[in-house]
Amino acid sequence: MLLLIQNGTVVNPGDGTEIKADVLVEDGKIKKIAPKQKMKADRVIDAAGCYVMPGFIDMHVHLRDPGMEHKETVETGAQAAARGGFTTIVAMPNTKPVVDNSDVVNYVHNKAKDMRLVHILQAGAVTKGQRGEELSDIESMVEAGIPAISEDGKTVMNAQLYREAMTLALKYDIPVLSHCEDVNMVQNGVVNADKAMKKLKFAGISNSVEDVIIARDIMLAKDTKAALHLCHCSTKDSVRMVELAKQEGIRVTAEVCPHHFTLTSEDIPGDDANYKMNPPLRTKKDVEALKEGLKADIMDVIATDHAPHTAIEKGVGMKKAPFGIAGLETAAALTMTELVDKGYLTIVQMAEKMSYNPAKILGLDKGVVEEGKPADLVVFNAEKQYTIDPSEFCSKGRNTPFAGKKVKGMVMATIVDGRVIYEK
């Protein structure tokens, strides 16, 4: 099958270029990139006024499947990803049962393959049952195709056990995706520990809850030489520590979520659990540090931490509701609105942080728009303005603090292996 994407601006983070060109796709690969290609194709997409970018890669998604399909399924999560411009997503292992063996890995991978939507890579848990007591069968999960190990949703508090996991990750050449949270310091906190939240009488979570584990895990990565990826960084000191670690030559990368570079704790209107996420929304100083860290290429990745919940679960208030928001379908627009449009990132940097860098970290032959490479692409209209409406989400999760927010940047088409799987 021949697919021709015409009249767009091709953004290739592989060589940092933006060029006006058509993209010809054949049999799932990019066959030719050149201006004004005149030929018959089975399908033509007019990308006039749009960017043609590598498909976005989300390193941090909660699909809730198996075991919590009332929140999300592999299918609805994949549909949400496609609508958001993501062609590859990494699913976290905190499901029921926990993904701590090859059988559960195969369940998710087979389900994803049958649907033929986006590429879904299932991460494996660091410890059995995520109990932090005994390592999972990491070798068998690597054989089943896990791209990384992670205990996401919690931290492996036993430093020696985590060190052993990092040693195995180095052996199998996979990264460790780290949720940095000292559980002993949380103390029933639900929001950031600051003056604004004290007025609302909510228990706070201090920056040190995150920063202490970031420091520990960086030291473990230095010791083991493993590739460490820090998930959902939210504090100004996280940026400083990542910068220092990189200067020391430690193999560390870091991600920032759109909600953490868009909102502060002062934006929380009251007892609304759609603003409850972990880590919590921080202060203006933290948000500015995250933006500057992304701008300076200290922070490598923009990931969603997509965490869908039902309206009933989120409707019980801050103190009782679970942490997390849905993010797959708002990430690209928030990145364009808050970072690119405001001068923090160029469009090439956006592609680097949402496609190229995640592909490099995960060891994938993706994240570029180049001849001969897989045709995982997104057609993105950076000027399209609209208001976020959760009722339009493909995800089962409508839990977002961005309902009613005016944004710029709409995904017009998502292409996976040369197949158009979403079109506006």
Disulfide bonds with the S-S distance in Angstrom:
none
